[in-house]
Amino acid sequence: MIDFLPLFQPLNQALIDFLKQLNEKDWQRATVCKDWTVKDIAAHLLDTSIRRLSLGRDEYQHLQQEFSTYEELLAHINNINKEWVAASKRLSPNILIELISKYQDDLIAYFETLDPFDMALFPVTWAGKSHSENWFDIAREYSERWLHQQQIRFAFNNQELLEPKFYSPYLEIIMEALPYTYQKINAEIGKSVAVEIVGPAGKRWTIKKDKRFWVFDEAHKQADALIYIDQQIAWLLFSKGIHAEEAGQFYQIHGERHLALPVLKMLTVMA
C-alpha cells in the first residue's frame, strides 16, 4: 500500500506554481474536458476540496438525498459541478489561486486525522467497491487531483505531471479498477491478462481468472493476453479523454486479442 498523503503537497504546489504563470487568455483556454476551460477546471478543484471538508471534517450536508441508481447519483454530481463552475466565473484568477491553495492544504490536514483503515465516507465505485477504507479513498482523491491538474497542463502541452514521481502513483491507484473491469468477462480458470504502461512512469500489471473472480497476479507469468499502452495516452484513455478507436497507434496487443480488448474500456472516474 502506497502512503499517498506525502504526495499531495508536491502535487498541490505544482498546481499553484503553474496557475500563477497563466495570463488572462490562458485561463480561458479550452481543455480536453468538454465545455470546460482551464479556469473551470481550477474552480472544480476548489469545489472538491471545500465540499469534502464540509462533508467530512465539518459533518455538514446541505441536502439529505438518497439515490436509487448510479445514474441518479451521477446526474446529481454533474449538476452540482455545473452549478459551482457557473458561479465561479465571477471569481478572479487571483482569488481562485488563493482559495485553492488554502483549502487544498486544509484538505491534507483533514486527511491526516483519519485512520487509514477505518471506513471511508465514500466508496471507490469505479473499482467496484460498495465500501472502502480511508487509505483507498485518499488515494482516489490523489488520482482525481492529479487528473484535473493534468487536464489543465495538457491544454499547454506541459509534461511535468508525467514524471514518475507524480504519474506512477496515479497509475498504481487507477489500476485497481482492472479486476472490476473484467468482472463480466468469461474465461477459463487460470487465464491471465497483462497491461503494461510503456514509459518511465509505467510498469506491468497482471490479473488472472480464479474460480469466481479476476484477481491480481503478482507472479507476472507469461500472460494469455498482453496489451502495451503508451503512457502519453493511458490517462486520457482511462478518463474518457479519448475513445479507444482514436488511440489505435498508442497501443499494441499480443496473444488473445479478445481478452485484452476490455482494458481499453476501463474507466477510472465517475462517468
HELIX and SHEET records of a PDB file:
HELIX    1   1 LEU A    5  LEU A   19  1                                  15    
HELIX    2   2 GLU A   24  TRP A   27  1                                   4    
HELIX    3   3 VAL A   38  ARG A   52  1                                  15    
HELIX    4   4 LEU A   53  ARG A   57  3                                   5    
HELIX    5   5 TYR A   70  SER A   88  1                                  19    
HELIX    6   6 PRO A   93  PHE A  111  1                                  19    
HELIX    7   7 THR A  125  ALA A  127  5                                   3    
HELIX    8   8 ASN A  134  PHE A  154  1                                  21    
HELIX    9   9 GLU A  160  LEU A  162  5                                   3    
HELIX   10  10 PRO A  164  ILE A  174  1                                  11    
HELIX   11  11 MET A  175  ALA A  177  5                                   3    
HELIX   12  12 LEU A  178  THR A  181  1                                   4    
HELIX   13  13 GLN A  231  LEU A  237  1                                   7    
HELIX   14  14 ALA A  244  GLU A  246  5                                   3    
HELIX   15  15 GLY A  248  PHE A  250  5                                   3    
HELIX   16  16 ARG A  257  ALA A  260  1                                   4    
HELIX   17  17 LEU A  261  LYS A  265  5                                   5    
SHEET    1   A 5 TRP A 214  PHE A 216  0                                        
SHEET    2   A 5 ARG A 204  LYS A 209 -1                                        
SHEET    3   A 5 SER A 192  VAL A 198 -1                                        
SHEET    4   A 5 ALA A 225  ASP A 230  1                                        
SHEET    5   A 5 TYR A 251  GLY A 255 -1                                        
END                                                                             
